[in-house]
Amino acid sequence: MFKSKILLGQTYLSLKDYKTAGNFLESGIEQIANTPGAFYFWNADAHYSMGQLNEELGNNQQAAGYYEK
């Protein structure tokens, strides 16, 4: 399920619907954290997308935090 949320978040990000994108991406990240197993690719992809989102909104320090995760 988290894969769908991340992909939807990325789609909304490309449409510049930042609020919806952030909601889906945060939900996906939270779901990964609560799912047993290692989902490194999806976790990295979601964090990178959150970095992009924050960078586009001018929140450079928050963006850097997501890029570093």
DSSP file (Angstrom, degrees, kcal/mol; ACC not computed):
  #  RESIDUE AA STRUCTURE BP1 BP2  ACC     N-H-->O    O-->H-N    N-H-->O    O-->H-N    TCO  KAPPA ALPHA  PHI   PSI    X-CA   Y-CA   Z-CA
    1    1 A M     >        0   0    0      0, 0.0     4,-1.7     0, 0.0     3,-0.2   0.000 360.0 360.0 360.0 -36.3    0.0    0.0    0.0
    2    2 A F  H  >  +     0   0    0      1,-0.2     4,-2.4     2,-0.2     5,-0.2   0.828 360.0  60.9 -64.5 -29.3    2.8    2.4    0.8
    3    3 A K  H  > S+     0   0    0      1,-0.2     4,-2.5     2,-0.2    -1,-0.2   0.932 104.7  48.1 -61.7 -44.0    4.1    2.1   -2.8
    4    4 A S  H  > S+     0   0    0     -3,-0.2     4,-2.6     1,-0.2    -1,-0.2   0.901 110.9  50.9 -62.7 -41.4    0.8    3.5   -4.1
    5    5 A K  H  X S+     0   0    0     -4,-1.7     4,-2.5     2,-0.2    -1,-0.2   0.906 111.3  47.6 -64.5 -41.3    0.9    6.3   -1.7
    6    6 A I  H  X S+     0   0    0     -4,-2.4     4,-2.4     2,-0.2    -2,-0.2   0.925 112.9  48.0 -65.7 -44.2    4.4    7.3   -2.7
    7    7 A L  H  X S+     0   0    0     -4,-2.5     4,-2.0     2,-0.2    -2,-0.2   0.897 112.4  49.0 -64.8 -39.7    3.6    7.1   -6.4
    8    8 A L  H  X S+     0   0    0     -4,-2.6     4,-2.7     2,-0.2     5,-0.2   0.914 110.0  52.4 -64.5 -41.7    0.5    9.2   -5.9
    9    9 A G  H  X S+     0   0    0     -4,-2.5     4,-2.1     1,-0.2    -2,-0.2   0.907 109.9  48.3 -59.1 -42.2    2.5   11.7   -3.9
   10   10 A Q  H  X S+     0   0    0     -4,-2.4     4,-2.1     2,-0.2    -1,-0.2   0.864 110.4  51.9 -67.6 -35.6    5.1   12.0   -6.7
   11   11 A T  H  X S+     0   0    0     -4,-2.0     4,-1.3     2,-0.2    -2,-0.2   0.943 111.4  45.8 -65.1 -47.5    2.3   12.4   -9.3
   12   12 A Y  H  <>S+     0   0    0     -4,-2.7     5,-2.7     1,-0.2     4,-0.3   0.845 109.5  56.7 -65.0 -32.6    0.7   15.2   -7.3
   13   13 A L  H ><5S+     0   0    0     -4,-2.1     3,-1.5    -5,-0.2    -1,-0.2   0.928 106.1  49.1 -62.4 -44.5    4.2   16.8   -6.8
   14   14 A S  H 3<5S+     0   0    0     -4,-2.1    -1,-0.2     1,-0.3    -2,-0.2   0.784 110.1  51.7 -67.2 -25.1    4.6   16.9  -10.6
   15   15 A L  T 3<5S-     0   0    0     -4,-1.3    -1,-0.3    -5,-0.1    -2,-0.2   0.447 115.8-120.6 -85.9  -1.0    1.2   18.5  -10.9
   16   16 A K  T < 5 +     0   0    0     -3,-1.5     2,-1.1    -4,-0.3    -3,-0.2   0.759  69.1 139.0  64.0  29.2    2.4   21.1   -8.2
   17   17 A D     >< +     0   0    0     -5,-2.7     4,-2.4     1,-0.2    -1,-0.2  -0.734  26.4 174.1 -96.2  81.1   -0.4   20.1   -5.8
   18   18 A Y  H  >  +     0   0    0     -2,-1.1     4,-2.8     1,-0.2     5,-0.2   0.831  67.1  53.3 -66.8 -37.2    2.0   20.3   -2.9
   19   19 A K  H  > S+     0   0    0      2,-0.2     4,-2.2     1,-0.2    -1,-0.2   0.951 113.8  42.0 -64.9 -48.2   -0.5   19.8   -0.1
   20   20 A T  H  > S+     0   0    0      2,-0.2     4,-2.3     1,-0.2     5,-0.2   0.905 114.7  52.4 -65.0 -40.9   -1.9   16.6   -1.5
   21   21 A A  H  X S+     0   0    0     -4,-2.4     4,-2.8     1,-0.2     5,-0.2   0.940 109.9  48.5 -59.3 -47.8    1.6   15.4   -2.5
   22   22 A G  H  X S+     0   0    0     -4,-2.8     4,-2.8     1,-0.2     5,-0.3   0.893 109.6  52.6 -60.9 -41.0    2.9   16.0    1.0
   23   23 A N  H  X S+     0   0    0     -4,-2.2     4,-2.0    -5,-0.2    -1,-0.2   0.935 113.2  43.1 -61.1 -46.9    0.0   14.1    2.6
   24   24 A F  H  X S+     0   0    0     -4,-2.3     4,-2.3     2,-0.2    -2,-0.2   0.917 116.1  47.8 -66.6 -42.7    0.5   11.0    0.4
   25   25 A L  H  X S+     0   0    0     -4,-2.8     4,-2.6    -5,-0.2     5,-0.2   0.924 112.5  48.0 -66.3 -44.0    4.3   11.1    0.8
   26   26 A E  H  X S+     0   0    0     -4,-2.8     4,-2.5    -5,-0.2    -1,-0.2   0.903 112.3  50.1 -62.3 -40.1    4.1   11.5    4.6
   27   27 A S  H  X S+     0   0    0     -4,-2.0     4,-2.3    -5,-0.3    -1,-0.2   0.905 110.9  49.3 -64.6 -40.6    1.6    8.7    4.8
   28   28 A G  H  X S+     0   0    0     -4,-2.3     4,-2.2     2,-0.2    -2,-0.2   0.910 111.4  48.6 -63.9 -42.8    3.8    6.4    2.7
   29   29 A I  H  X S+     0   0    0     -4,-2.6     4,-2.1     2,-0.2    -2,-0.2   0.915 112.3  49.0 -63.4 -43.3    6.8    7.2    4.9
   30   30 A E  H  X S+     0   0    0     -4,-2.5     4,-1.2     1,-0.2    -2,-0.2   0.899 110.3  50.7 -63.3 -40.7    4.9    6.5    8.1
   31   31 A Q  H  < S+     0   0    0     -4,-2.3     4,-0.3     1,-0.2    -1,-0.2   0.886 108.0  52.3 -67.1 -37.6    3.5    3.2    6.7
   32   32 A I  H >< S+     0   0    0     -4,-2.2     3,-1.5     1,-0.2    -1,-0.2   0.928 107.2  53.4 -60.5 -44.1    7.1    2.1    5.7
   33   33 A A  H 3< S+     0   0    0     -4,-2.1    -1,-0.2     1,-0.3    -2,-0.2   0.795 112.2  44.9 -61.7 -28.5    8.2    2.8    9.3
   34   34 A N  T 3< S+     0   0    0     -4,-1.2    -1,-0.3    -3,-0.2    -2,-0.2   0.322  96.9  88.8 -99.2   7.3    5.4    0.6   10.6
   35   35 A T  S <  S-     0   0    0     -3,-1.5     4,-0.1    -4,-0.3     2,-0.0  -0.915  80.3-120.7-108.5 126.1    5.9   -2.3    8.2
   36   36 A P  S    S+     0   0    0      0, 0.0     2,-0.2     0, 0.0    -2,-0.1  -0.366  74.7  46.8 -62.1 140.6    8.3   -5.1    9.1
   37   37 A G  S    S-     0   0    0     -2,-0.0     2,-0.6     2,-0.0    -2,-0.1  -0.510  91.5 -71.3 117.7 174.6   11.1   -5.5    6.6
   38   38 A A        +     0   0    0     -2,-0.2     2,-0.2     1,-0.1     3,-0.2  -0.928  40.0 170.0-111.4 115.2   13.6   -3.3    4.8
   39   39 A F     >  +     0   0    0     -2,-0.6     4,-2.5     1,-0.2     5,-0.2  -0.511  14.9 156.0-120.6  60.9   12.2   -1.1    2.0
   40   40 A Y  H  >  +     0   0    0      1,-0.2     4,-2.7    -2,-0.2     5,-0.2   0.877  69.4  50.4 -59.4 -44.4   15.3    1.0    1.3
   41   41 A F  H  > S+     0   0    0      1,-0.2     4,-2.7     2,-0.2    -1,-0.2   0.957 114.9  42.2 -60.8 -51.2   14.4    2.0   -2.2
   42   42 A W  H  > S+     0   0    0      1,-0.2     4,-2.4     2,-0.2    -1,-0.2   0.870 115.0  50.5 -67.1 -36.8   10.9    3.1   -1.4
   43   43 A N  H  X S+     0   0    0     -4,-2.5     4,-2.3     2,-0.2    -1,-0.2   0.931 113.7  44.9 -65.3 -45.1   11.9    4.9    1.8
   44   44 A A  H  X S+     0   0    0     -4,-2.7     4,-2.5    -5,-0.2    -2,-0.2   0.904 113.2  51.1 -64.7 -41.5   14.7    6.7   -0.1
   45   45 A D  H  X S+     0   0    0     -4,-2.7     4,-2.2    -5,-0.2    -2,-0.2   0.912 111.3  47.2 -63.1 -44.1   12.4    7.6   -3.0
   46   46 A A  H  X S+     0   0    0     -4,-2.4     4,-2.2     2,-0.2    -1,-0.2   0.910 113.3  48.0 -65.6 -42.9    9.8    9.0   -0.7
   47   47 A H  H  X S+     0   0    0     -4,-2.3     4,-2.1     2,-0.2    -2,-0.2   0.894 110.6  51.5 -66.1 -39.1   12.3   11.1    1.3
   48   48 A Y  H  X S+     0   0    0     -4,-2.5     4,-2.3     2,-0.2    -1,-0.2   0.917 110.2  49.4 -62.0 -42.7   13.8   12.4   -1.9
   49   49 A S  H  X S+     0   0    0     -4,-2.2     4,-2.5     1,-0.2    -2,-0.2   0.884 109.1  51.4 -64.8 -38.6   10.4   13.4   -3.1
   50   50 A M  H  X S+     0   0    0     -4,-2.2     4,-2.4     2,-0.2    -1,-0.2   0.866 108.5  53.1 -65.5 -34.6    9.7   15.2    0.2
   51   51 A G  H  X S+     0   0    0     -4,-2.1     4,-2.3     2,-0.2    -2,-0.2   0.927 109.7  47.4 -62.5 -45.4   13.0   17.0   -0.3
   52   52 A Q  H  X S+     0   0    0     -4,-2.3     4,-2.5     2,-0.2    -2,-0.2   0.919 111.0  51.9 -61.3 -44.3   11.9   18.1   -3.7
   53   53 A L  H  X S+     0   0    0     -4,-2.5     4,-1.4     1,-0.2    -2,-0.2   0.940 112.7  44.2 -58.4 -49.9    8.6   19.2   -2.4
   54   54 A N  H  <>S+     0   0    0     -4,-2.4     5,-2.8     1,-0.2     4,-0.3   0.855 111.4  54.0 -66.4 -34.9   10.1   21.3    0.4
   55   55 A E  H ><5S+     0   0    0     -4,-2.3     3,-1.2     1,-0.2    -1,-0.2   0.917 107.5  50.3 -64.8 -42.5   12.7   22.7   -2.0
   56   56 A E  H 3<5S+     0   0    0     -4,-2.5    -1,-0.2     1,-0.3    -2,-0.2   0.807 109.9  51.4 -65.7 -28.5   10.0   23.9   -4.4
   57   57 A L  T 3<5S-     0   0    0     -4,-1.4    -1,-0.3    -5,-0.2    -2,-0.2   0.473 120.1-110.9 -85.8  -2.4    8.2   25.5   -1.4
   58   58 A G  T < 5S+     0   0    0     -3,-1.2     2,-1.4    -4,-0.3    -3,-0.2   0.584  78.3 132.0  84.3  10.8   11.4   27.4   -0.4
   59   59 A N     >< +     0   0    0     -5,-2.8     4,-2.5     1,-0.2     5,-0.2  -0.576  23.9 164.3 -92.3  71.5   11.9   25.3    2.8
   60   60 A N  H  >  +     0   0    0     -2,-1.4     4,-2.4     1,-0.2    -1,-0.2   0.832  68.5  51.7 -65.5 -35.2   15.5   24.6    2.1
   61   61 A Q  H  > S+     0   0    0      2,-0.2     4,-1.8    -3,-0.2    -1,-0.2   0.919 112.7  45.8 -68.9 -41.1   16.5   23.4    5.6
   62   62 A Q  H  > S+     0   0    0      2,-0.2     4,-1.9     1,-0.2    -2,-0.2   0.911 111.8  53.2 -64.6 -40.6   13.6   21.0    5.7
   63   63 A A  H  X S+     0   0    0     -4,-2.5     4,-2.6     1,-0.2    -2,-0.2   0.922 107.1  51.3 -59.1 -44.7   14.5   19.8    2.2
   64   64 A A  H  X S+     0   0    0     -4,-2.4     4,-2.0     1,-0.2    -1,-0.2   0.888 106.5  55.1 -61.0 -39.3   18.1   19.2    3.3
   65   65 A G  H  X S+     0   0    0     -4,-1.8     4,-0.7     1,-0.2    -1,-0.2   0.896 110.7  44.4 -61.5 -40.6   16.8   17.1    6.2
   66   66 A Y  H >< S+     0   0    0     -4,-1.9     3,-0.6     1,-0.2    -2,-0.2   0.891 111.4  53.4 -71.7 -38.2   14.9   14.9    3.8
   67   67 A Y  H 3< S+     0   0    0     -4,-2.6    -2,-0.2     1,-0.2    -1,-0.2   0.837 107.1  53.1 -63.7 -31.8   17.8   14.6    1.4
   68   68 A E  H 3<        0   0    0     -4,-2.0    -1,-0.2     1,-0.2    -2,-0.2   0.674 360.0 360.0 -79.1 -16.8   20.1   13.5    4.2
   69   69 A K    <<        0   0    0     -4,-0.7    -1,-0.2    -3,-0.6    -2,-0.2   0.488 360.0 360.0 -80.1 360.0   17.8   10.7    5.3
